[in-house]
Amino acid sequence: MAYTSWSTFMPYRGGISVVQQLWTLDLGTGKVEQLLLSNAGDIHPQWSPDGSRLAFSSNRTGRYEIWTTDNAGGDLHPDYSWPK
C-alpha cells in the first residue's frame, strides 16, 4: 500500500510549511518505509497494475505533474504517458 503523509511545521519567526511525503506499508509484514526523500509535495500515489511502478503527483518542478518511480523509490522521472 502507498500513501501520503502530511506534516505541518511552524518555523521560528512565522510561516507555515506543509510537507507531503510518500510512504509504503507492506501489508504482509507491517513494515513502513518512506519511499522518497524530498521537500517536494508528493501526493495521490497509484500503483501500476503489475505493482512494479508507482505514479504520483509532485510539484518538484514548481507545478504539479505526474511522476513515476519503481517500488523501491529509484528510477524517478516525470511520466506524461501514464497510465501505460
N, C-alpha and C positions, 0 to 999 in steps of 0.2 A: 504494500500500500504506500502511496506517496501523498504527502500533504504539505500545506504551507503553515509555518508558524509565524505569527505576527508578534513583534515586540515593540513596545513604545518606550523611548528613552527621553528624559528631560535633562539635557545637558546644563551644566552650570551656566548662569547668565542668560537664561531664556532659550527659547527654541525647543521644538519637539521633533524628534527623529523617529520614524517608524521603519523598522527593518522587517522585511518579508523574506523568509528563507525556506528552501525546500528540504524536507526530511523524508526518510523512508522508514517503514516499520515492517519487519519480517513477521508475518502472522504466524508462522510455524514456530519460531524461536522467541519472539517478543523483542528481538534486537532492534534498537532505534539508532539511526545514524543521520547526521546532517549530510545531504548529498553534495551541495556546492558551497564553498566558502566565498562569499561575495557580499558587497554592500548594495548590490542591485536588488530591486524589488522582483522577486521570482514568485509567481502566483499561478494558480489554476493548472496543476500538473495532471497529465493524462498519459497512461501507458499505451504503447503500441499494442496491436492485437497479439503479437508473439511475446510481449513482455521484455524485449531486448532494449527498447529505447523509451525515453520519457520526453514528451513535448510539454512545454510550459510557456507562459507569457512572462517576458522580462523587459525591464526598462534599462538594461545595461548599456544601450547606445543612446539613451536620452529620451527614447519613446518606446512604448510597449510594442514588442514584436514576438513572434513565435520562435522559440529556440528548441533544440533537441540535445539530448545527452544520452550516453549509454547508461546502463543500470548501475554503474559504479561512479558516475559523475565525471567521466572522461569523455573525450571526443565531442566537446561542446561547440556548437555552431548554430547560427541562425538557419532556419529551415522554412523556406517560403512555399514548399510543396506539401506540407503536412495537411491531411493525412496521406500516407502512401498506400 
